[in-house]
Amino acid sequence: MIYLAVAAKSNAGYMAYNAARAYVKQDGSRPVPNHLRNAPTKLMKDLGHGHAYRYAHDEPEAYAAGETYLPDGMPEPGWYEPTPRGLEGQIGQKLAHLRELDRKAGKK
């Protein structure tokens, strides 16, 4: 309880959650990209489900740089805007590092 009382306060996660809900409400549902779909049957494999999936745990820094997990045609939303305070400042630095890895990998 003492830690929580003195920890830097932020509602960035709450704001991101609300922005994501508003987006889904306005945009609707989109299909899961084929490379993220499970392929337990031959038909699903033949349809390309799971093809070219990259297991992040096997990648450098346990991050599949350049990979996208969003539906086709959906732009990067950028809903989460970490504050520079407390642990969130470190999260912001980590996200900037991952974006740089994506940029080097050729992701838009």
N, CA, C and O atoms as CSV, one atom per row, in Angstrom:
chain,resi,resn,atom,element,x,y,z
A,1,MET,N,N,0.820,-1.181,0.000
A,1,MET,CA,C,0.000,0.000,0.000
A,1,MET,C,C,0.864,1.244,0.000
A,1,MET,O,O,0.504,2.242,-0.624
A,2,ILE,N,N,1.990,1.209,0.681
A,2,ILE,CA,C,2.864,2.378,0.696
A,2,ILE,C,C,3.369,2.652,-0.715
A,2,ILE,O,O,3.399,3.800,-1.160
A,3,TYR,N,N,3.769,1.583,-1.421
A,3,TYR,CA,C,4.249,1.769,-2.796
A,3,TYR,C,C,3.178,2.435,-3.644
A,3,TYR,O,O,3.459,3.399,-4.355
A,4,LEU,N,N,1.966,1.934,-3.576
A,4,LEU,CA,C,0.891,2.506,-4.383
A,4,LEU,C,C,0.626,3.960,-4.015
A,4,LEU,O,O,0.308,4.775,-4.881
A,5,ALA,N,N,0.753,4.281,-2.747
A,5,ALA,CA,C,0.507,5.651,-2.315
A,5,ALA,C,C,1.536,6.619,-2.880
A,5,ALA,O,O,1.204,7.767,-3.177
A,6,VAL,N,N,2.784,6.174,-3.034
A,6,VAL,CA,C,3.830,7.090,-3.491
A,6,VAL,C,C,4.178,6.914,-4.966
A,6,VAL,O,O,4.960,7.698,-5.504
A,7,ALA,N,N,3.625,5.918,-5.624
A,7,ALA,CA,C,3.922,5.682,-7.035
A,7,ALA,C,C,3.371,6.817,-7.900
A,7,ALA,O,O,2.353,7.432,-7.583
A,8,ALA,N,N,4.087,7.074,-9.015
A,8,ALA,CA,C,3.625,8.082,-9.962
A,8,ALA,C,C,2.250,7.680,-10.499
A,8,ALA,O,O,2.015,6.518,-10.828
A,9,LYS,N,N,1.374,8.634,-10.579
A,9,LYS,CA,C,0.003,8.355,-11.023
A,9,LYS,C,C,-0.137,8.635,-12.516
A,9,LYS,O,O,0.478,9.556,-13.053
A,10,SER,N,N,-0.963,7.819,-13.173
A,10,SER,CA,C,-1.220,7.990,-14.596
A,10,SER,C,C,-2.547,7.330,-14.945
A,10,SER,O,O,-2.923,6.303,-14.382
A,11,ASN,N,N,-3.228,7.939,-15.872
A,11,ASN,CA,C,-4.437,7.304,-16.400
A,11,ASN,C,C,-4.254,6.962,-17.880
A,11,ASN,O,O,-5.234,6.786,-18.604
A,12,ALA,N,N,-2.985,6.866,-18.334
A,12,ALA,CA,C,-2.698,6.584,-19.736
A,12,ALA,C,C,-3.287,5.247,-20.184
A,12,ALA,O,O,-3.818,5.148,-21.290
A,13,GLY,N,N,-3.199,4.233,-19.349
A,13,GLY,CA,C,-3.779,2.928,-19.696
A,13,GLY,C,C,-5.288,3.010,-19.820
A,13,GLY,O,O,-5.873,2.440,-20.740
A,14,TYR,N,N,-5.910,3.710,-18.903
A,14,TYR,CA,C,-7.362,3.897,-18.938
A,14,TYR,C,C,-7.777,4.665,-20.189
A,14,TYR,O,O,-8.767,4.315,-20.831
A,15,MET,N,N,-7.032,5.701,-20.537
A,15,MET,CA,C,-7.347,6.491,-21.730
A,15,MET,C,C,-7.176,5.637,-22.992
A,15,MET,O,O,-7.983,5.730,-23.917
A,16,ALA,N,N,-6.139,4.816,-23.030
A,16,ALA,CA,C,-5.914,3.942,-24.181
A,16,ALA,C,C,-7.043,2.922,-24.314
A,16,ALA,O,O,-7.522,2.662,-25.417
A,17,TYR,N,N,-7.460,2.355,-23.201
A,17,TYR,CA,C,-8.559,1.388,-23.203
A,17,TYR,C,C,-9.826,2.036,-23.760
A,17,TYR,O,O,-10.504,1.449,-24.603
A,18,ASN,N,N,-10.142,3.226,-23.300
A,18,ASN,CA,C,-11.341,3.924,-23.789
A,18,ASN,C,C,-11.227,4.262,-25.268
A,18,ASN,O,O,-12.208,4.152,-26.004
A,19,ALA,N,N,-10.047,4.670,-25.712
A,19,ALA,CA,C,-9.850,4.981,-27.131
A,19,ALA,C,C,-10.021,3.722,-27.991
A,19,ALA,O,O,-10.620,3.780,-29.065
A,20,ALA,N,N,-9.497,2.594,-27.521
A,20,ALA,CA,C,-9.634,1.337,-28.262
A,20,ALA,C,C,-11.097,0.911,-28.337
A,20,ALA,O,O,-11.560,0.481,-29.394
A,21,ARG,N,N,-11.823,1.025,-27.240
A,21,ARG,CA,C,-13.255,0.673,-27.251
A,21,ARG,C,C,-14.029,1.570,-28.211
A,21,ARG,O,O,-14.888,1.089,-28.951
A,22,ALA,N,N,-13.735,2.854,-28.207
A,22,ALA,CA,C,-14.419,3.783,-29.104
A,22,ALA,C,C,-14.103,3.451,-30.561
A,22,ALA,O,O,-14.980,3.537,-31.421
A,23,TYR,N,N,-12.857,3.072,-30.842
A,23,TYR,CA,C,-12.469,2.710,-32.206
A,23,TYR,C,C,-13.242,1.485,-32.681
A,23,TYR,O,O,-13.783,1.477,-33.786
A,24,VAL,N,N,-13.292,0.459,-31.851
A,24,VAL,CA,C,-13.996,-0.775,-32.224
A,24,VAL,C,C,-15.485,-0.493,-32.413
A,24,VAL,O,O,-16.108,-1.030,-33.328
A,25,LYS,N,N,-16.042,0.329,-31.570
A,25,LYS,CA,C,-17.464,0.668,-31.691
A,25,LYS,C,C,-17.743,1.364,-33.026
A,25,LYS,O,O,-18.756,1.104,-33.675
A,26,GLN,N,N,-16.831,2.249,-33.423
A,26,GLN,CA,C,-16.996,3.000,-34.667
A,26,GLN,C,C,-16.613,2.172,-35.890
A,26,GLN,O,O,-17.288,2.235,-36.917
A,27,ASP,N,N,-15.537,1.400,-35.787
A,27,ASP,CA,C,-14.981,0.693,-36.937
A,27,ASP,C,C,-15.590,-0.694,-37.131
A,27,ASP,O,O,-15.690,-1.176,-38.259
A,28,GLY,N,N,-15.989,-1.325,-36.052
A,28,GLY,CA,C,-16.519,-2.675,-36.142
A,28,GLY,C,C,-15.427,-3.717,-36.019
A,28,GLY,O,O,-14.293,-3.412,-35.650
A,29,SER,N,N,-15.783,-4.939,-36.332
A,29,SER,CA,C,-14.863,-6.057,-36.212
A,29,SER,C,C,-14.157,-6.286,-37.534
A,29,SER,O,O,-14.751,-6.097,-38.595
A,30,ARG,N,N,-12.911,-6.687,-37.483
A,30,ARG,CA,C,-12.134,-7.013,-38.674
A,30,ARG,C,C,-11.587,-8.435,-38.518
A,30,ARG,O,O,-11.411,-8.918,-37.400
A,31,PRO,N,N,-11.323,-9.094,-39.635
A,31,PRO,CA,C,-10.806,-10.471,-39.553
A,31,PRO,C,C,-9.375,-10.517,-39.016
A,31,PRO,O,O,-8.585,-9.597,-39.224
A,32,VAL,N,N,-9.069,-11.590,-38.333
A,32,VAL,CA,C,-7.721,-11.839,-37.835
A,32,VAL,C,C,-6.827,-12.143,-39.042
A,32,VAL,O,O,-7.228,-12.912,-39.915
A,33,PRO,N,N,-5.633,-11.562,-39.111
A,33,PRO,CA,C,-4.727,-11.865,-40.224
A,33,PRO,C,C,-4.435,-13.366,-40.307
A,33,PRO,O,O,-4.339,-14.046,-39.285
A,34,ASN,N,N,-4.297,-13.871,-41.530
A,34,ASN,CA,C,-4.095,-15.310,-41.733
A,34,ASN,C,C,-2.900,-15.853,-40.968
A,34,ASN,O,O,-2.971,-16.955,-40.425
A,35,HIS,N,N,-1.797,-15.102,-40.910
A,35,HIS,CA,C,-0.599,-15.642,-40.261
A,35,HIS,C,C,-0.774,-15.820,-38.751
A,35,HIS,O,O,0.036,-16.486,-38.108
A,36,LEU,N,N,-1.834,-15.224,-38.181
A,36,LEU,CA,C,-2.094,-15.378,-36.746
A,36,LEU,C,C,-3.157,-16.428,-36.447
A,36,LEU,O,O,-3.409,-16.747,-35.286
A,37,ARG,N,N,-3.768,-16.955,-37.475
A,37,ARG,CA,C,-4.844,-17.930,-37.272
A,37,ARG,C,C,-4.288,-19.319,-36.998
A,37,ARG,O,O,-3.281,-19.727,-37.579
A,38,ASN,N,N,-4.949,-20.028,-36.119
A,38,ASN,CA,C,-4.592,-21.402,-35.807
A,38,ASN,C,C,-4.946,-22.291,-36.999
A,38,ASN,O,O,-5.934,-22.045,-37.692
A,39,ALA,N,N,-4.141,-23.315,-37.232
A,39,ALA,CA,C,-4.378,-24.217,-38.353
A,39,ALA,C,C,-4.374,-25.670,-37.881
A,39,ALA,O,O,-3.434,-26.409,-38.172
A,40,PRO,N,N,-5.413,-26.087,-37.157
A,40,PRO,CA,C,-5.431,-27.458,-36.652
A,40,PRO,C,C,-5.830,-28.491,-37.708
A,40,PRO,O,O,-5.700,-29.690,-37.463
A,41,THR,N,N,-6.306,-28.061,-38.860
A,41,THR,CA,C,-6.710,-29.022,-39.901
A,41,THR,C,C,-5.929,-28.761,-41.192
A,41,THR,O,O,-5.362,-27.684,-41.381
A,42,LYS,N,N,-5.908,-29.755,-42.068
A,42,LYS,CA,C,-5.230,-29.615,-43.357
A,42,LYS,C,C,-5.875,-28.504,-44.180
A,42,LYS,O,O,-5.173,-27.727,-44.827
A,43,LEU,N,N,-7.188,-28.423,-44.161
A,43,LEU,CA,C,-7.875,-27.367,-44.913
A,43,LEU,C,C,-7.417,-25.983,-44.453
A,43,LEU,O,O,-7.137,-25.109,-45.273
A,44,MET,N,N,-7.344,-25.799,-43.155
A,44,MET,CA,C,-6.916,-24.490,-42.642
A,44,MET,C,C,-5.477,-24.191,-43.040
A,44,MET,O,O,-5.146,-23.054,-43.377
A,45,LYS,N,N,-4.628,-25.201,-43.003
A,45,LYS,CA,C,-3.243,-25.014,-43.450
A,45,LYS,C,C,-3.221,-24.671,-44.936
A,45,LYS,O,O,-2.480,-23.783,-45.359
A,46,ASP,N,N,-4.026,-25.368,-45.724
A,46,ASP,CA,C,-4.102,-25.096,-47.159
A,46,ASP,C,C,-4.617,-23.684,-47.447
A,46,ASP,O,O,-4.266,-23.087,-48.465
A,47,LEU,N,N,-5.445,-23.157,-46.552
A,47,LEU,CA,C,-5.966,-21.790,-46.707
A,47,LEU,C,C,-4.956,-20.731,-46.242
A,47,LEU,O,O,-5.214,-19.532,-46.342
A,48,GLY,N,N,-3.815,-21.186,-45.738
A,48,GLY,CA,C,-2.765,-20.262,-45.331
A,48,GLY,C,C,-2.798,-19.848,-43.879
A,48,GLY,O,O,-2.030,-18.980,-43.464
A,49,HIS,N,N,-3.673,-20.453,-43.101
A,49,HIS,CA,C,-3.728,-20.104,-41.682
A,49,HIS,C,C,-2.406,-20.457,-41.013
A,49,HIS,O,O,-1.915,-21.577,-41.152
A,50,GLY,N,N,-1.842,-19.518,-40.299
A,50,GLY,CA,C,-0.602,-19.747,-39.579
A,50,GLY,C,C,0.651,-19.693,-40.429
A,50,GLY,O,O,1.755,-19.800,-39.895
A,51,HIS,N,N,0.513,-19.529,-41.748
A,51,HIS,CA,C,1.673,-19.502,-42.635
A,51,HIS,C,C,2.528,-18.265,-42.337
A,51,HIS,O,O,2.010,-17.156,-42.212
A,52,ALA,N,N,3.814,-18.470,-42.229
A,52,ALA,CA,C,4.795,-17.401,-42.001
A,52,ALA,C,C,4.655,-16.749,-40.620
A,52,ALA,O,O,5.106,-15.622,-40.415
A,53,TYR,N,N,4.035,-17.456,-39.684
A,53,TYR,CA,C,3.947,-16.939,-38.321
A,53,TYR,C,C,5.345,-16.926,-37.712
A,53,TYR,O,O,6.102,-17.886,-37.857
A,54,ARG,N,N,5.676,-15.850,-37.042
A,54,ARG,CA,C,6.976,-15.713,-36.383
A,54,ARG,C,C,6.773,-15.767,-34.873
A,54,ARG,O,O,6.056,-14.948,-34.297
A,55,TYR,N,N,7.409,-16.732,-34.256
A,55,TYR,CA,C,7.311,-16.929,-32.809
A,55,TYR,C,C,8.277,-15.959,-32.137
A,55,TYR,O,O,9.493,-16.139,-32.204
A,56,ALA,N,N,7.736,-14.937,-31.494
A,56,ALA,CA,C,8.567,-13.863,-30.942
A,56,ALA,C,C,9.622,-14.378,-29.967
A,56,ALA,O,O,10.708,-13.803,-29.891
A,57,HIS,N,N,9.338,-15.428,-29.228
A,57,HIS,CA,C,10.297,-15.944,-28.248
A,57,HIS,C,C,11.579,-16.445,-28.905
A,57,HIS,O,O,12.624,-16.519,-28.258
A,58,ASP,N,N,11.500,-16.788,-30.189
A,58,ASP,CA,C,12.676,-17.265,-30.915
A,58,ASP,C,C,13.413,-16.148,-31.639
A,58,ASP,O,O,14.443,-16.398,-32.265
A,59,GLU,N,N,12.917,-14.945,-31.570
A,59,GLU,CA,C,13.484,-13.804,-32.289
A,59,GLU,C,C,14.471,-13.038,-31.401
A,59,GLU,O,O,14.406,-13.138,-30.175
A,60,PRO,N,N,15.381,-12.277,-32.012
A,60,PRO,CA,C,16.264,-11.417,-31.208
A,60,PRO,C,C,15.445,-10.492,-30.309
A,60,PRO,O,O,14.443,-9.923,-30.741
A,61,GLU,N,N,15.868,-10.351,-29.086
A,61,GLU,CA,C,15.193,-9.542,-28.069
A,61,GLU,C,C,13.768,-10.026,-27.784
A,61,GLU,O,O,12.965,-9.294,-27.204
A,62,ALA,N,N,13.456,-11.269,-28.195
A,62,ALA,CA,C,12.115,-11.851,-28.019
A,62,ALA,C,C,11.048,-10.935,-28.590
A,62,ALA,O,O,9.984,-10.754,-28.000
A,63,TYR,N,N,11.352,-10.354,-29.763
A,63,TYR,CA,C,10.448,-9.415,-30.433
A,63,TYR,C,C,10.542,-9.637,-31.932
A,63,TYR,O,O,11.634,-9.584,-32.499
A,64,ALA,N,N,9.423,-9.882,-32.574
A,64,ALA,CA,C,9.384,-10.118,-34.018
A,64,ALA,C,C,9.334,-8.768,-34.740
A,64,ALA,O,O,8.276,-8.310,-35.173
A,65,ALA,N,N,10.502,-8.151,-34.855
A,65,ALA,CA,C,10.597,-6.814,-35.447
A,65,ALA,C,C,10.002,-6.799,-36.853
A,65,ALA,O,O,10.279,-7.676,-37.672
A,66,GLY,N,N,9.190,-5.797,-37.109
A,66,GLY,CA,C,8.568,-5.639,-38.410
A,66,GLY,C,C,7.260,-6.381,-38.580
A,66,GLY,O,O,6.540,-6.157,-39.553
A,67,GLU,N,N,6.946,-7.260,-37.647
A,67,GLU,CA,C,5.706,-8.041,-37.728
A,67,GLU,C,C,4.518,-7.162,-37.377
A,67,GLU,O,O,4.638,-6.204,-36.614
A,68,THR,N,N,3.385,-7.499,-37.939
A,68,THR,CA,C,2.159,-6.795,-37.583
A,68,THR,C,C,1.136,-7.793,-37.073
A,68,THR,O,O,1.048,-8.923,-37.555
A,69,TYR,N,N,0.375,-7.359,-36.098
A,69,TYR,CA,C,-0.655,-8.205,-35.511
A,69,TYR,C,C,-2.031,-7.594,-35.708
A,69,TYR,O,O,-3.029,-8.095,-35.190
A,70,LEU,N,N,-2.071,-6.511,-36.461
A,70,LEU,CA,C,-3.338,-5.836,-36.725
A,70,LEU,C,C,-3.974,-6.381,-37.982
A,70,LEU,O,O,-3.274,-6.905,-38.848
A,71,PRO,N,N,-5.287,-6.271,-38.104
A,71,PRO,CA,C,-5.952,-6.694,-39.333
A,71,PRO,C,C,-5.452,-5.895,-40.535
A,71,PRO,O,O,-5.008,-4.755,-40.392
A,72,ASP,N,N,-5.527,-6.498,-41.712
A,72,ASP,CA,C,-5.105,-5.826,-42.937
A,72,ASP,C,C,-5.818,-4.491,-43.084
A,72,ASP,O,O,-7.025,-4.388,-42.867
A,73,GLY,N,N,-5.059,-3.481,-43.451
A,73,GLY,CA,C,-5.637,-2.172,-43.696
A,73,GLY,C,C,-5.856,-1.317,-42.464
A,73,GLY,O,O,-6.258,-0.159,-42.579
A,74,MET,N,N,-5.598,-1.866,-41.290
A,74,MET,CA,C,-5.792,-1.089,-40.073
A,74,MET,C,C,-4.502,-0.366,-39.725
A,74,MET,O,O,-3.459,-1.001,-39.568
A,75,PRO,N,N,-4.559,0.945,-39.604
A,75,PRO,CA,C,-3.333,1.683,-39.266
A,75,PRO,C,C,-2.940,1.460,-37.818
A,75,PRO,O,O,-3.771,1.093,-36.987
A,76,GLU,N,N,-1.658,1.684,-37.517
A,76,GLU,CA,C,-1.191,1.614,-36.132
A,76,GLU,C,C,-1.980,2.636,-35.325
A,76,GLU,O,O,-1.969,3.819,-35.664
A,77,PRO,N,N,-2.655,2.216,-34.281
A,77,PRO,CA,C,-3.548,3.133,-33.588
A,77,PRO,C,C,-2.873,4.147,-32.671
A,77,PRO,O,O,-3.323,5.290,-32.593
A,78,GLY,N,N,-1.820,3.766,-31.985
A,78,GLY,CA,C,-1.157,4.693,-31.078
A,78,GLY,C,C,-2.036,5.154,-29.927
A,78,GLY,O,O,-1.950,6.310,-29.511
A,79,TRP,N,N,-2.866,4.286,-29.416
A,79,TRP,CA,C,-3.783,4.671,-28.345
A,79,TRP,C,C,-3.053,4.934,-27.030
A,79,TRP,O,O,-3.422,5.840,-26.283
A,80,TYR,N,N,-2.035,4.155,-26.753
A,80,TYR,CA,C,-1.338,4.290,-25.473
A,80,TYR,C,C,-0.236,5.339,-25.580
A,80,TYR,O,O,0.683,5.204,-26.387
A,81,GLU,N,N,-0.332,6.354,-24.782
A,81,GLU,CA,C,0.652,7.438,-24.721
A,81,GLU,C,C,1.217,7.467,-23.300
A,81,GLU,O,O,0.647,8.118,-22.425
A,82,PRO,N,N,2.322,6.775,-23.064
A,82,PRO,CA,C,2.857,6.736,-21.708
A,82,PRO,C,C,3.344,8.118,-21.257
A,82,PRO,O,O,3.854,8.905,-22.054
A,83,THR,N,N,3.176,8.384,-19.987
A,83,THR,CA,C,3.700,9.622,-19.428
A,83,THR,C,C,5.193,9.423,-19.159
A,83,THR,O,O,5.665,8.287,-19.144
A,84,PRO,N,N,5.934,10.498,-18.948
A,84,PRO,CA,C,7.360,10.347,-18.637
A,84,PRO,C,C,7.618,10.046,-17.159
A,84,PRO,O,O,8.772,9.978,-16.736
A,85,ARG,N,N,6.571,9.870,-16.383
A,85,ARG,CA,C,6.718,9.674,-14.936
A,85,ARG,C,C,6.846,8.200,-14.563
A,85,ARG,O,O,6.218,7.330,-15.167
A,86,GLY,N,N,7.672,7.944,-13.560
A,86,GLY,CA,C,7.773,6.608,-12.981
A,86,GLY,C,C,8.080,5.527,-14.003
A,86,GLY,O,O,8.787,5.762,-14.984
A,87,LEU,N,N,7.542,4.346,-13.761
A,87,LEU,CA,C,7.777,3.197,-14.635
A,87,LEU,C,C,7.290,3.467,-16.054
A,87,LEU,O,O,7.837,2.921,-17.012
A,88,GLU,N,N,6.270,4.302,-16.193
A,88,GLU,CA,C,5.753,4.591,-17.533
A,88,GLU,C,C,6.804,5.240,-18.420
A,88,GLU,O,O,6.791,5.044,-19.635
A,89,GLY,N,N,7.712,6.008,-17.832
A,89,GLY,CA,C,8.806,6.585,-18.616
A,89,GLY,C,C,9.661,5.499,-19.232
A,89,GLY,O,O,10.077,5.608,-20.385
A,90,GLN,N,N,9.927,4.445,-18.462
A,90,GLN,CA,C,10.704,3.313,-18.974
A,90,GLN,C,C,9.923,2.551,-20.043
A,90,GLN,O,O,10.500,2.090,-21.027
A,91,ILE,N,N,8.618,2.422,-19.849
A,91,ILE,CA,C,7.776,1.765,-20.858
A,91,ILE,C,C,7.824,2.557,-22.156
A,91,ILE,O,O,7.919,1.981,-23.239
A,92,GLY,N,N,7.759,3.873,-22.045
A,92,GLY,CA,C,7.845,4.726,-23.232
A,92,GLY,C,C,9.163,4.533,-23.968
A,92,GLY,O,O,9.187,4.479,-25.198
A,93,GLN,N,N,10.258,4.428,-23.222
A,93,GLN,CA,C,11.568,4.190,-23.842
A,93,GLN,C,C,11.600,2.832,-24.541
A,93,GLN,O,O,12.142,2.707,-25.639
A,94,LYS,N,N,11.019,1.824,-23.905
A,94,LYS,CA,C,10.979,0.481,-24.504
A,94,LYS,C,C,10.161,0.496,-25.790
A,94,LYS,O,O,10.560,-0.101,-26.790
A,95,LEU,N,N,9.018,1.177,-25.766
A,95,LEU,CA,C,8.190,1.264,-26.973
A,95,LEU,C,C,8.925,1.988,-28.093
A,95,LEU,O,O,8.824,1.593,-29.254
A,96,ALA,N,N,9.657,3.036,-27.760
A,96,ALA,CA,C,10.446,3.755,-28.770
A,96,ALA,C,C,11.510,2.829,-29.359
A,96,ALA,O,O,11.751,2.848,-30.566
A,97,HIS,N,N,12.143,2.024,-28.516
A,97,HIS,CA,C,13.145,1.061,-28.984
A,97,HIS,C,C,12.514,0.030,-29.925
A,97,HIS,O,O,13.086,-0.285,-30.968
A,98,LEU,N,N,11.355,-0.488,-29.567
A,98,LEU,CA,C,10.684,-1.473,-30.421
A,98,LEU,C,C,10.256,-0.848,-31.746
A,98,LEU,O,O,10.347,-1.494,-32.790
A,99,ARG,N,N,9.789,0.404,-31.716
A,99,ARG,CA,C,9.443,1.094,-32.974
A,99,ARG,C,C,10.676,1.247,-33.867
A,99,ARG,O,O,10.587,1.128,-35.089
A,100,GLU,N,N,11.821,1.510,-33.245
A,100,GLU,CA,C,13.055,1.622,-34.017
A,100,GLU,C,C,13.439,0.282,-34.640
A,100,GLU,O,O,13.880,0.243,-35.789
A,101,LEU,N,N,13.278,-0.813,-33.903
A,101,LEU,CA,C,13.507,-2.140,-34.466
A,101,LEU,C,C,12.572,-2.399,-35.639
A,101,LEU,O,O,12.987,-2.945,-36.661
A,102,ASP,N,N,11.309,-2.008,-35.490
A,102,ASP,CA,C,10.353,-2.162,-36.593
A,102,ASP,C,C,10.780,-1.354,-37.805
A,102,ASP,O,O,10.709,-1.835,-38.937
A,103,ARG,N,N,11.226,-0.119,-37.566
A,103,ARG,CA,C,11.636,0.747,-38.663
A,103,ARG,C,C,12.814,0.118,-39.410
A,103,ARG,O,O,12.830,0.098,-40.641
A,104,LYS,N,N,13.798,-0.394,-38.668
A,104,LYS,CA,C,14.959,-1.037,-39.281
A,104,LYS,C,C,14.578,-2.296,-40.048
A,104,LYS,O,O,15.235,-2.657,-41.025
A,105,ALA,N,N,13.513,-2.965,-39.605
A,105,ALA,CA,C,13.038,-4.188,-40.268
A,105,ALA,C,C,12.182,-3.875,-41.490
A,105,ALA,O,O,11.791,-4.777,-42.231
A,106,GLY,N,N,11.895,-2.593,-41.696
A,106,GLY,CA,C,11.130,-2.212,-42.879
A,106,GLY,C,C,9.652,-2.048,-42.668
A,106,GLY,O,O,8.902,-1.894,-43.631
A,107,LYS,N,N,9.213,-2.080,-41.416
A,107,LYS,CA,C,7.784,-1.873,-41.147
A,107,LYS,C,C,7.470,-0.399,-41.317
A,107,LYS,O,O,8.263,0.465,-40.946
A,108,LYS,N,N,6.313,-0.124,-41.878
A,108,LYS,CA,C,5.895,1.264,-42.115
A,108,LYS,C,C,5.795,2.045,-40.840
A,108,LYS,O,O,5.456,3.228,-40.866
